[in-house]
Amino acid sequence: MNKQSMWFLTLLSLVLVLGVYYVTMPNELLKTDIKGTETEKQVEVNVTEEDVLIAMRANRDEEVSLEIEELEKVLTNESSTTEEKNTAFEELKILNLNITKEEELETKVLEKFGIKSYIEINNDNIKVVINSKEHDASLANNIMRSIQEEYKEKMYITVQFE
């Protein structure tokens, strides 16, 4: 992952956090203007299912960014041992591979099933969140099979409908 992508993810995360903060602010703060007088406008917020996936993806990107930052600190720290640096480098490599694989799997689910999804990989566990109102067991089974095709070893895949 290059610096430009990292900055993009950081800024996207910041915008999303500010947006969530604005949406979750108490209504009393929104109704009063600077002078403290009540306004007559009411704010209506429509949250779509796709917004949930975007929020999950932004949270994951933020977690990954923090983890990458910690690993890079270990790599650049002069007092770290060679073993610690090697371990941090291997974890960083696995993390970057997982990010790439998550994006590939999301694209595959979108192309094959026409459904937007959020995919998170942790070791041999894969969590799939589908942007669909109907809970279809056969669809979930097909998605799990499709994802498992990408791996030689057995993966534990869960599919959740939002």
OpenMM code with the backbone's topology and positions (N, CA, C; nanometers):
from openmm import Vec3, app, unit

residues = "MET ASN LYS GLN SER MET TRP PHE LEU THR LEU LEU SER LEU VAL LEU VAL LEU GLY VAL TYR TYR VAL THR MET PRO ASN GLU LEU LEU LYS THR ASP ILE LYS GLY THR GLU THR GLU LYS GLN VAL GLU VAL ASN VAL THR GLU GLU ASP VAL LEU ILE ALA MET ARG ALA ASN ARG ASP GLU GLU VAL SER LEU GLU ILE GLU GLU LEU GLU LYS VAL LEU THR ASN GLU SER SER THR THR GLU GLU LYS ASN THR ALA PHE GLU GLU LEU LYS ILE LEU ASN LEU ASN ILE THR LYS GLU GLU GLU LEU GLU THR LYS VAL LEU GLU LYS PHE GLY ILE LYS SER TYR ILE GLU ILE ASN ASN ASP ASN ILE LYS VAL VAL ILE ASN SER LYS GLU HIS ASP ALA SER LEU ALA ASN ASN ILE MET ARG SER ILE GLN GLU GLU TYR LYS GLU LYS MET TYR ILE THR VAL GLN PHE GLU".split()
positions = [
    Vec3(0.0856, -0.1162, 0.0000),
    Vec3(0.0000, 0.0000, 0.0000),
    Vec3(0.0907, 0.1230, 0.0000),
    Vec3(0.0697, 0.2130, -0.0942),
    Vec3(0.1561, 0.3291, -0.1035),
    Vec3(0.1040, 0.4443, -0.0179),
    Vec3(0.1824, 0.5501, -0.0107),
    Vec3(0.1479, 0.6639, 0.0750),
    Vec3(0.0201, 0.7326, 0.0278),
    Vec3(0.0007, 0.7394, -0.1020),
    Vec3(-0.1176, 0.8051, -0.1554),
    Vec3(-0.2443, 0.7310, -0.1130),
    Vec3(-0.2418, 0.5999, -0.1184),
    Vec3(-0.3572, 0.5204, -0.0745),
    Vec3(-0.3800, 0.5368, 0.0740),
    Vec3(-0.2723, 0.5398, 0.1505),
    Vec3(-0.2835, 0.5557, 0.2950),
    Vec3(-0.3462, 0.6900, 0.3292),
    Vec3(-0.3033, 0.7966, 0.2612),
    Vec3(-0.3628, 0.9283, 0.2857),
    Vec3(-0.5106, 0.9289, 0.2475),
    Vec3(-0.5423, 0.8663, 0.1365),
    Vec3(-0.6819, 0.8601, 0.0939),
    Vec3(-0.7665, 0.7890, 0.1987),
    Vec3(-0.7204, 0.6744, 0.2481),
    Vec3(-0.7950, 0.6012, 0.3500),
    Vec3(-0.8070, 0.6817, 0.4786),
    Vec3(-0.7004, 0.7525, 0.5162),
    Vec3(-0.7040, 0.8344, 0.6371),
    Vec3(-0.8060, 0.9464, 0.6235),
    Vec3(-0.8033, 1.0157, 0.5119),
    Vec3(-0.8987, 1.1251, 0.4911),
    Vec3(-1.0422, 1.0733, 0.4806),
    Vec3(-1.0610, 0.9603, 0.4141),
    Vec3(-1.1941, 0.9019, 0.4040),
    Vec3(-1.2462, 0.8637, 0.5423),
    Vec3(-1.1598, 0.8067, 0.6237),
    Vec3(-1.1987, 0.7702, 0.7598),
    Vec3(-1.2363, 0.8934, 0.8404),
    Vec3(-1.1583, 1.0002, 0.8259),
    Vec3(-1.1863, 1.1235, 0.8983),
    Vec3(-1.3206, 1.1820, 0.8563),
    Vec3(-1.3472, 1.1853, 0.7273),
    Vec3(-1.4748, 1.2372, 0.6780),
    Vec3(-1.5902, 1.1523, 0.7300),
    Vec3(-1.5736, 1.0220, 0.7298),
    Vec3(-1.6791, 0.9337, 0.7775),
    Vec3(-1.7030, 0.9529, 0.9267),
    Vec3(-1.5967, 0.9639, 1.0044),
    Vec3(-1.6115, 0.9850, 1.1490),
    Vec3(-1.6827, 1.1167, 1.1762),
    Vec3(-1.6448, 1.2217, 1.1049),
    Vec3(-1.7126, 1.3505, 1.1237),
    Vec3(-1.8593, 1.3419, 1.0819),
    Vec3(-1.8857, 1.2694, 0.9742),
    Vec3(-2.0247, 1.2517, 0.9309),
    Vec3(-2.1063, 1.1762, 1.0335),
    Vec3(-2.0507, 1.0704, 1.0892),
    Vec3(-2.1205, 0.9936, 1.1926),
    Vec3(-2.1409, 1.0799, 1.3170),
    Vec3(-2.0395, 1.1592, 1.3520),
    Vec3(-2.0517, 1.2484, 1.4677),
    Vec3(-2.1654, 1.3479, 1.4445),
    Vec3(-2.1718, 1.4064, 1.3260),
    Vec3(-2.2765, 1.5022, 1.2957),
    Vec3(-2.4140, 1.4374, 1.3032),
    Vec3(-2.4261, 1.3168, 1.2508),
    Vec3(-2.5553, 1.2472, 1.2491),
    Vec3(-2.5991, 1.2101, 1.3904),
    Vec3(-2.5040, 1.1761, 1.4757),
    Vec3(-2.5405, 1.1308, 1.6109),
    Vec3(-2.5439, 1.2434, 1.7134),
    Vec3(-2.5204, 1.3680, 1.6719),
    Vec3(-2.5271, 1.4799, 1.7666),
    Vec3(-2.6685, 1.4931, 1.8199),
    Vec3(-2.6836, 1.5345, 1.9455),
    Vec3(-2.8190, 1.5558, 1.9990),
    Vec3(-2.8927, 1.6632, 1.9192),
    Vec3(-3.0229, 1.6441, 1.9032),
    Vec3(-3.1027, 1.7370, 1.8235),
    Vec3(-3.1053, 1.8771, 1.8835),
    Vec3(-3.0895, 1.8884, 2.0154),
    Vec3(-3.0916, 2.0201, 2.0785),
    Vec3(-2.9783, 2.1081, 2.0266),
    Vec3(-2.8630, 2.0485, 2.0002),
    Vec3(-2.7503, 2.1251, 1.9478),
    Vec3(-2.7750, 2.1703, 1.8047),
    Vec3(-2.8476, 2.0910, 1.7294),
    Vec3(-2.8754, 2.1264, 1.5904),
    Vec3(-2.9840, 2.2329, 1.5794),
    Vec3(-3.0758, 2.2368, 1.6755),
    Vec3(-3.1884, 2.3298, 1.6685),
    Vec3(-3.1511, 2.4707, 1.7110),
    Vec3(-3.0457, 2.4872, 1.7871),
    Vec3(-3.0080, 2.6211, 1.8322),
    Vec3(-2.8999, 2.6754, 1.7411),
    Vec3(-2.9148, 2.8026, 1.7050),
    Vec3(-2.8106, 2.8643, 1.6247),
    Vec3(-2.7078, 2.9285, 1.7179),
    Vec3(-2.6181, 3.0066, 1.6651),
    Vec3(-2.5085, 3.0618, 1.7441),
    Vec3(-2.5600, 3.1499, 1.8579),
    Vec3(-2.6668, 3.2236, 1.8364),
    Vec3(-2.7205, 3.3122, 1.9397),
    Vec3(-2.8005, 3.2356, 2.0438),
    Vec3(-2.8280, 3.1101, 2.0204),
    Vec3(-2.9017, 3.0301, 2.1171),
    Vec3(-3.0518, 3.0306, 2.0951),
    Vec3(-3.0991, 3.0824, 1.9837),
    Vec3(-3.2425, 3.0829, 1.9562),
    Vec3(-3.2809, 2.9542, 1.8861),
    Vec3(-3.4038, 2.9128, 1.9059),
    Vec3(-3.4529, 2.7902, 1.8439),
    Vec3(-3.4824, 2.8142, 1.6966),
    Vec3(-3.4497, 2.7175, 1.6137),
    Vec3(-3.4828, 2.7248, 1.4718),
    Vec3(-3.5982, 2.6299, 1.4442),
    Vec3(-3.6647, 2.6512, 1.3358),
    Vec3(-3.7816, 2.5723, 1.3006),
    Vec3(-3.7475, 2.4527, 1.2126),
    Vec3(-3.6259, 2.4459, 1.1623),
    Vec3(-3.5884, 2.3381, 1.0723),
    Vec3(-3.5667, 2.2088, 1.1495),
    Vec3(-3.6083, 2.0995, 1.0870),
    Vec3(-3.5792, 1.9671, 1.1401),
    Vec3(-3.4932, 1.8945, 1.0392),
    Vec3(-3.3950, 1.8281, 1.0892),
    Vec3(-3.3030, 1.7565, 1.0023),
    Vec3(-3.3498, 1.6125, 0.9899),
    Vec3(-3.3639, 1.5670, 0.8670),
    Vec3(-3.4040, 1.4286, 0.8423),
    Vec3(-3.2863, 1.3541, 0.7817),
    Vec3(-3.2516, 1.2448, 0.8441),
    Vec3(-3.1370, 1.1675, 0.7985),
    Vec3(-3.1870, 1.0323, 0.7494),
    Vec3(-3.1503, 0.9995, 0.6280),
    Vec3(-3.1844, 0.8695, 0.5720),
    Vec3(-3.0574, 0.7865, 0.5618),
    Vec3(-3.0542, 0.6767, 0.6330),
    Vec3(-2.9393, 0.5882, 0.6294),
    Vec3(-2.9768, 0.4673, 0.5437),
    Vec3(-2.9022, 0.4477, 0.4379),
    Vec3(-2.9297, 0.3351, 0.3503),
    Vec3(-2.8448, 0.2160, 0.3930),
    Vec3(-2.8789, 0.1010, 0.3399),
    Vec3(-2.8038, -0.0204, 0.3718),
    Vec3(-2.6602, -0.0099, 0.3237),
    Vec3(-2.6410, 0.0594, 0.2122),
    Vec3(-2.5061, 0.0749, 0.1588),
    Vec3(-2.4199, 0.1582, 0.2542),
    Vec3(-2.4821, 0.2555, 0.3241),
    Vec3(-2.4085, 0.3361, 0.4204),
    Vec3(-2.3532, 0.2509, 0.5336),
    Vec3(-2.4251, 0.1466, 0.5722),
    Vec3(-2.3775, 0.0564, 0.6776),
    Vec3(-2.2502, -0.0137, 0.6322),
    Vec3(-2.2481, -0.0596, 0.5083),
    Vec3(-2.1290, -0.1252, 0.4547),
    Vec3(-2.0122, -0.0282, 0.4468),
    Vec3(-2.0403, 0.0947, 0.4074),
    Vec3(-1.9350, 0.1956, 0.3988),
    Vec3(-1.8794, 0.2260, 0.5370),
    Vec3(-1.9674, 0.2354, 0.6362),
    Vec3(-1.9221, 0.2607, 0.7729),
    Vec3(-1.8373, 0.1446, 0.8249),
    Vec3(-1.8783, 0.0222, 0.7963),
    Vec3(-1.7998, -0.0942, 0.8387),
    Vec3(-1.6627, -0.0942, 0.7719),
    Vec3(-1.6610, -0.0612, 0.6431),
    Vec3(-1.5358, -0.0579, 0.5693),
    Vec3(-1.4444, 0.0524, 0.6236),
    Vec3(-1.5022, 0.1677, 0.6572),
    Vec3(-1.4225, 0.2784, 0.7105),
    Vec3(-1.3649, 0.2421, 0.8476),
    Vec3(-1.4452, 0.1764, 0.9308),
    Vec3(-1.3946, 0.1320, 1.0612),
    Vec3(-1.2802, 0.0335, 1.0437),
    Vec3(-1.2956, -0.0587, 0.9520),
    Vec3(-1.1915, -0.1581, 0.9266),
    Vec3(-1.0650, -0.0892, 0.8748),
    Vec3(-1.0823, 0.0081, 0.7835),
    Vec3(-0.9674, 0.0805, 0.7301),
    Vec3(-0.8937, 0.1554, 0.8412),
    Vec3(-0.9690, 0.2112, 0.9333),
    Vec3(-0.9075, 0.2827, 1.0450),
    Vec3(-0.8306, 0.1869, 1.1355),
    Vec3(-0.8905, 0.0720, 1.1659),
    Vec3(-0.8220, -0.0285, 1.2476),
    Vec3(-0.6931, -0.0749, 1.1801),
    Vec3(-0.7016, -0.1019, 1.0513),
    Vec3(-0.5848, -0.1483, 0.9759),
    Vec3(-0.4777, -0.0400, 0.9730),
    Vec3(-0.5173, 0.0855, 0.9542),
    Vec3(-0.4212, 0.1955, 0.9518),
    Vec3(-0.3468, 0.2060, 1.0836),
    Vec3(-0.4198, 0.1927, 1.1937),
    Vec3(-0.3563, 0.1981, 1.3254),
    Vec3(-0.2605, 0.0812, 1.3455),
    Vec3(-0.3023, -0.0360, 1.3012),
    Vec3(-0.2177, -0.1538, 1.3139),
    Vec3(-0.0909, -0.1394, 1.2287),
    Vec3(-0.1060, -0.0885, 1.1073),
    Vec3(0.0094, -0.0655, 1.0205),
    Vec3(0.1035, 0.0358, 1.0839),
    Vec3(0.0469, 0.1391, 1.1404),
    Vec3(0.1280, 0.2417, 1.2059),
    Vec3(0.2099, 0.1817, 1.3207),
    Vec3(0.1478, 0.0962, 1.4017),
    Vec3(0.2180, 0.0323, 1.5128),
    Vec3(0.3303, -0.0587, 1.4617),
    Vec3(0.3008, -0.1345, 1.3575),
    Vec3(0.4028, -0.2234, 1.3016),
    Vec3(0.5188, -0.1445, 1.2406),
    Vec3(0.4884, -0.0333, 1.1767),
    Vec3(0.5938, 0.0497, 1.1193),
    Vec3(0.6802, 0.1129, 1.2283),
    Vec3(0.6192, 0.1446, 1.3426),
    Vec3(0.6968, 0.1967, 1.4551),
    Vec3(0.7973, 0.0922, 1.5024),
    Vec3(0.7540, -0.0334, 1.5093),
    Vec3(0.8446, -0.1411, 1.5498),
    Vec3(0.9570, -0.1548, 1.4487),
    Vec3(0.9230, -0.1460, 1.3198),
    Vec3(1.0249, -0.1609, 1.2152),
    Vec3(1.1273, -0.0480, 1.2169),
    Vec3(1.0834, 0.0723, 1.2469),
    Vec3(1.1744, 0.1868, 1.2433),
    Vec3(1.2416, 0.2153, 1.3767),
    Vec3(1.1993, 0.1486, 1.4820),
    Vec3(1.2575, 0.1688, 1.6142),
    Vec3(1.3957, 0.1043, 1.6200),
    Vec3(1.4954, 0.1823, 1.6563),
    Vec3(1.6319, 0.1309, 1.6608),
    Vec3(1.6537, 0.0309, 1.7736),
    Vec3(1.5729, 0.0406, 1.8798),
    Vec3(1.5910, -0.0488, 1.9937),
    Vec3(1.5203, -0.1835, 1.9755),
    Vec3(1.4438, -0.1987, 1.8665),
    Vec3(1.3770, -0.3264, 1.8400),
    Vec3(1.4800, -0.4300, 1.7960),
    Vec3(1.4575, -0.5530, 1.8409),
    Vec3(1.5485, -0.6611, 1.8020),
    Vec3(1.5176, -0.7046, 1.6590),
    Vec3(1.6092, -0.7787, 1.6028),
    Vec3(1.5902, -0.8291, 1.4671),
    Vec3(1.4690, -0.9204, 1.4600),
    Vec3(1.4495, -1.0004, 1.5633),
    Vec3(1.3340, -1.0912, 1.5669),
    Vec3(1.2026, -1.0128, 1.5703),
    Vec3(1.1977, -0.9055, 1.6510),
    Vec3(1.0771, -0.8226, 1.6577),
    Vec3(1.0502, -0.7556, 1.5226),
    Vec3(1.1563, -0.7098, 1.4586),
    Vec3(1.1397, -0.6452, 1.3276),
    Vec3(1.0928, -0.7459, 1.2227),
    Vec3(1.1487, -0.8670, 1.2265),
    Vec3(1.1050, -0.9700, 1.1325),
    Vec3(0.9593, -1.0065, 1.1542),
    Vec3(0.9183, -1.0202, 1.2809),
    Vec3(0.7795, -1.0522, 1.3126),
    Vec3(0.6864, -0.9402, 1.2657),
    Vec3(0.7252, -0.8153, 1.2912),
    Vec3(0.6445, -0.7005, 1.2492),
    Vec3(0.6344, -0.6955, 1.0970),
    Vec3(0.7448, -0.7240, 1.0281),
    Vec3(0.7436, -0.7232, 0.8821),
    Vec3(0.6510, -0.8317, 0.8274),
    Vec3(0.6575, -0.9508, 0.8851),
    Vec3(0.5701, -1.0603, 0.8406),
    Vec3(0.4231, -1.0257, 0.8657),
    Vec3(0.3928, -0.9679, 0.9816),
    Vec3(0.2546, -0.9283, 1.0113),
    Vec3(0.2074, -0.8207, 0.9139),
    Vec3(0.2955, -0.7267, 0.8830),
    Vec3(0.2623, -0.6208, 0.7883),
    Vec3(0.2355, -0.6780, 0.6496),
    Vec3(0.3159, -0.7751, 0.6101),
    Vec3(0.2967, -0.8399, 0.4803),
    Vec3(0.1623, -0.9141, 0.4760),
    Vec3(0.1314, -0.9877, 0.5819),
    Vec3(0.0038, -1.0608, 0.5888),
    Vec3(-0.1134, -0.9634, 0.5878),
    Vec3(-0.1002, -0.8542, 0.6609),
    Vec3(-0.2063, -0.7534, 0.6664),
    Vec3(-0.2325, -0.6944, 0.5277),
    Vec3(-0.1266, -0.6625, 0.4560),
    Vec3(-0.1427, -0.6077, 0.3207),
    Vec3(-0.2030, -0.7102, 0.2250),
    Vec3(-0.1632, -0.8357, 0.2377),
    Vec3(-0.2221, -0.9412, 0.1546),
    Vec3(-0.3712, -0.9571, 0.1846),
    Vec3(-0.4079, -0.9502, 0.3129),
    Vec3(-0.5489, -0.9628, 0.3514),
    Vec3(-0.6320, -0.8473, 0.2963),
    Vec3(-0.5769, -0.7268, 0.3002),
    Vec3(-0.6492, -0.6104, 0.2466),
    Vec3(-0.6765, -0.6310, 0.0980),
    Vec3(-0.5753, -0.6736, 0.0260),
    Vec3(-0.5905, -0.6978, -0.1181),
    Vec3(-0.6923, -0.8085, -0.1439),
    Vec3(-0.6839, -0.9165, -0.0670),
    Vec3(-0.7757, -1.0296, -0.0849),
    Vec3(-0.9190, -0.9890, -0.0520),
    Vec3(-0.9387, -0.9066, 0.0524),
    Vec3(-1.0728, -0.8588, 0.0870),
    Vec3(-1.1345, -0.7830, -0.0302),
    Vec3(-1.0554, -0.6946, -0.0914),
    Vec3(-1.1057, -0.6178, -0.2056),
    Vec3(-1.1387, -0.7085, -0.3237),
    Vec3(-1.0531, -0.8077, -0.3486),
    Vec3(-1.0783, -0.9017, -0.4584),
    Vec3(-1.2062, -0.9804, -0.4342),
    Vec3(-1.2260, -1.0260, -0.3103),
    Vec3(-1.3455, -1.1052, -0.2796),
    Vec3(-1.4716, -1.0201, -0.2889),
    Vec3(-1.4647, -0.8945, -0.2438),
    Vec3(-1.5808, -0.8053, -0.2562),
    Vec3(-1.6168, -0.7850, -0.4031),
    Vec3(-1.5155, -0.7681, -0.4869),
    Vec3(-1.5392, -0.7522, -0.6310),
    Vec3(-1.5986, -0.8798, -0.6895),
    Vec3(-1.5489, -0.9939, -0.6465),
    Vec3(-1.5996, -1.1216, -0.6973),
    Vec3(-1.7461, -1.1410, -0.6598),
    Vec3(-1.7822, -1.1098, -0.5353),
    Vec3(-1.9214, -1.1237, -0.4917),
    Vec3(-2.0103, -1.0281, -0.5705),
    Vec3(-1.9633, -0.9067, -0.5937),
    Vec3(-2.0420, -0.8100, -0.6702),
    Vec3(-2.0615, -0.8567, -0.8141),
    Vec3(-1.9553, -0.9064, -0.8771),
    Vec3(-1.9657, -0.9501, -1.0164),
    Vec3(-2.0474, -1.0774, -1.0314),
    Vec3(-2.0280, -1.1720, -0.9408),
    Vec3(-2.0927, -1.3022, -0.9545),
    Vec3(-2.2383, -1.3012, -0.9088),
    Vec3(-2.2686, -1.2270, -0.8010),
    Vec3(-2.4027, -1.2305, -0.7435),
    Vec3(-2.4760, -1.0969, -0.7554),
    Vec3(-2.4071, -0.9905, -0.7963),
    Vec3(-2.4699, -0.8592, -0.8100),
    Vec3(-2.5088, -0.7980, -0.6772),
    Vec3(-2.4334, -0.8304, -0.5722),
    Vec3(-2.4656, -0.7832, -0.4378),
    Vec3(-2.3425, -0.7148, -0.3796),
    Vec3(-2.3630, -0.5960, -0.3218),
    Vec3(-2.2533, -0.5283, -0.2544),
    Vec3(-2.2290, -0.5959, -0.1207),
    Vec3(-2.1024, -0.6027, -0.0821),
    Vec3(-2.0678, -0.6740, 0.0398),
    Vec3(-1.9517, -0.6069, 0.1103),
    Vec3(-1.9318, -0.6483, 0.2347),
    Vec3(-1.8159, -0.6097, 0.3150),
    Vec3(-1.7527, -0.7394, 0.3606),
    Vec3(-1.6234, -0.7540, 0.3377),
    Vec3(-1.5542, -0.8777, 0.3739),
    Vec3(-1.4359, -0.8433, 0.4628),
    Vec3(-1.4245, -0.9203, 0.5715),
    Vec3(-1.3149, -0.9011, 0.6667),
    Vec3(-1.2460, -1.0350, 0.6891),
    Vec3(-1.1138, -1.0364, 0.6746),
    Vec3(-1.0367, -1.1591, 0.6907),
    Vec3(-0.9507, -1.1475, 0.8163),
    Vec3(-0.9662, -1.2441, 0.9061),
    Vec3(-0.8827, -1.2555, 1.0258),
    Vec3(-0.8335, -1.3991, 1.0338),
    Vec3(-0.7058, -1.4173, 1.0034),
    Vec3(-0.6442, -1.5507, 1.0026),
    Vec3(-0.7217, -1.6431, 0.9096),
    Vec3(-0.7868, -1.7484, 0.9646),
    Vec3(-0.8634, -1.8392, 0.8789),
    Vec3(-1.0137, -1.8152, 0.8896),
    Vec3(-1.0532, -1.7002, 0.9470),
    Vec3(-1.1942, -1.6620, 0.9567),
    Vec3(-1.2240, -1.5518, 0.8559),
    Vec3(-1.3322, -1.5701, 0.7826),
    Vec3(-1.3757, -1.4695, 0.6863),
    Vec3(-1.5190, -1.4315, 0.7199),
    Vec3(-1.5398, -1.3037, 0.7451),
    Vec3(-1.6733, -1.2517, 0.7758),
    Vec3(-1.7235, -1.1768, 0.6530),
    Vec3(-1.8418, -1.2160, 0.6064),
    Vec3(-1.9026, -1.1537, 0.4892),
    Vec3(-2.0343, -1.0903, 0.5322),
    Vec3(-2.0483, -0.9610, 0.5076),
    Vec3(-2.1736, -0.8904, 0.5343),
    Vec3(-2.2314, -0.8516, 0.3996),
    Vec3(-2.3551, -0.8958, 0.3753),
    Vec3(-2.4210, -0.8766, 0.2462),
    Vec3(-2.5238, -0.7643, 0.2566),
    Vec3(-2.5293, -0.6821, 0.1547),
    Vec3(-2.6250, -0.5729, 0.1466),
    Vec3(-2.7522, -0.6239, 0.0787),
    Vec3(-2.8328, -0.6991, 0.1558),
    Vec3(-2.9561, -0.7556, 0.1018),
    Vec3(-3.0579, -0.7704, 0.2141),
    Vec3(-3.1817, -0.7365, 0.1859),
    Vec3(-3.2862, -0.7468, 0.2887),
    Vec3(-3.3328, -0.8904, 0.3066),
    Vec3(-3.3334, -0.9677, 0.1988),
    Vec3(-3.3818, -1.1052, 0.2096),
    Vec3(-3.2705, -1.1967, 0.2569),
    Vec3(-3.3027, -1.2839, 0.3508),
    Vec3(-3.2075, -1.3791, 0.4072),
    Vec3(-3.2262, -1.5121, 0.3358),
    Vec3(-3.1393, -1.5381, 0.2408),
    Vec3(-3.1498, -1.6564, 0.1577),
    Vec3(-3.0355, -1.7513, 0.1908),
    Vec3(-3.0689, -1.8687, 0.2455),
    Vec3(-2.9672, -1.9664, 0.2853),
    Vec3(-2.8897, -2.0185, 0.1646),
    Vec3(-2.9574, -2.0386, 0.0519),
    Vec3(-2.8865, -2.0898, -0.0661),
    Vec3(-2.7891, -1.9847, -0.1209),
    Vec3(-2.8281, -1.8572, -0.1147),
    Vec3(-2.7379, -1.7501, -0.1573),
    Vec3(-2.6150, -1.7462, -0.0666),
    Vec3(-2.6369, -1.7552, 0.0641),
    Vec3(-2.5255, -1.7561, 0.1593),
    Vec3(-2.4329, -1.8745, 0.1329),
    Vec3(-2.4913, -1.9904, 0.1068),
    Vec3(-2.4127, -2.1106, 0.0782),
    Vec3(-2.3307, -2.0931, -0.0497),
    Vec3(-2.3923, -2.0359, -0.1533),
    Vec3(-2.3204, -2.0127, -0.2792),
    Vec3(-2.2064, -1.9129, -0.2612),
    Vec3(-2.2288, -1.8105, -0.1799),
    Vec3(-2.1245, -1.7116, -0.1529),
    Vec3(-2.0094, -1.7773, -0.0779),
    Vec3(-2.0411, -1.8604, 0.0213),
    Vec3(-1.9365, -1.9294, 0.0971),
    Vec3(-1.8542, -2.0212, 0.0062),
    Vec3(-1.9209, -2.0937, -0.0820),
    Vec3(-1.8494, -2.1812, -0.1759),
    Vec3(-1.7609, -2.1012, -0.2704),
    Vec3(-1.8151, -1.9898, -0.3174),
    Vec3(-1.7405, -1.9045, -0.4100),
    Vec3(-1.6143, -1.8497, -0.3437),
    Vec3(-1.6246, -1.8117, -0.2196),
    Vec3(-1.5078, -1.7588, -0.1475),
    Vec3(-1.4089, -1.8706, -0.1167),
    Vec3(-1.4599, -1.9865, -0.0772),
    Vec3(-1.3720, -2.0985, -0.0444),
    Vec3(-1.2903, -2.1438, -0.1647),
    Vec3(-1.3432, -2.1252, -0.2862),
    Vec3(-1.2702, -2.1604, -0.4084),
    Vec3(-1.1366, -2.0877, -0.4185),
    Vec3(-1.1259, -1.9728, -0.3544),
    Vec3(-1.0051, -1.8908, -0.3619),
    Vec3(-0.8934, -1.9425, -0.2709),
    Vec3(-0.9242, -2.0376, -0.1834),
    Vec3(-0.8261, -2.0847, -0.0850),
    Vec3(-0.8053, -2.2350, -0.0965),
    Vec3(-0.6824, -2.2770, -0.0732),
    Vec3(-0.6509, -2.4195, -0.0720),
    Vec3(-0.6905, -2.4828, 0.0600),
    Vec3(-0.6628, -2.4125, 0.1710),
    Vec3(-0.6962, -2.4653, 0.3027),
    Vec3(-0.8393, -2.4267, 0.3416),
    Vec3(-0.8930, -2.4968, 0.4384),
    Vec3(-1.0303, -2.4746, 0.4843),
    Vec3(-1.0389, -2.3412, 0.5583),
    Vec3(-1.1333, -2.2582, 0.5181),
    Vec3(-1.1582, -2.1293, 0.5824),
    Vec3(-1.2935, -2.1348, 0.6516),
    Vec3(-1.3045, -2.0634, 0.7617),
    Vec3(-1.4316, -2.0539, 0.8343),
    Vec3(-1.5011, -1.9277, 0.7909),
    Vec3(-1.6043, -1.9438, 0.7079),
    Vec3(-1.6712, -1.8317, 0.6438),
    Vec3(-1.8096, -1.8131, 0.7045),
    Vec3(-1.8391, -1.6917, 0.7481),
    Vec3(-1.9733, -1.6594, 0.7965),
    Vec3(-2.0329, -1.5526, 0.7059),
    Vec3(-2.1618, -1.5667, 0.6787),
    Vec3(-2.2324, -1.4702, 0.5951),
    Vec3(-2.3434, -1.4083, 0.6796),
    Vec3(-2.3453, -1.2771, 0.6822),
    Vec3(-2.4456, -1.2022, 0.7598),
    Vec3(-2.5192, -1.1090, 0.6646),
    Vec3(-2.6506, -1.1025, 0.6771),
    Vec3(-2.7315, -1.0152, 0.5919),
    Vec3(-2.7659, -0.8884, 0.6689),
    Vec3(-2.7490, -0.7737, 0.6038),
    Vec3(-2.7832, -0.6438, 0.6643),
    Vec3(-2.9000, -0.5836, 0.5917),
] * unit.nanometer
topology = app.Topology()
chain = topology.addChain("A")
for resn in residues:
    res = topology.addResidue(resn, chain)
    for name in ("N", "CA", "C"):
        topology.addAtom(name, app.Element.getBySymbol(name[0]), res)
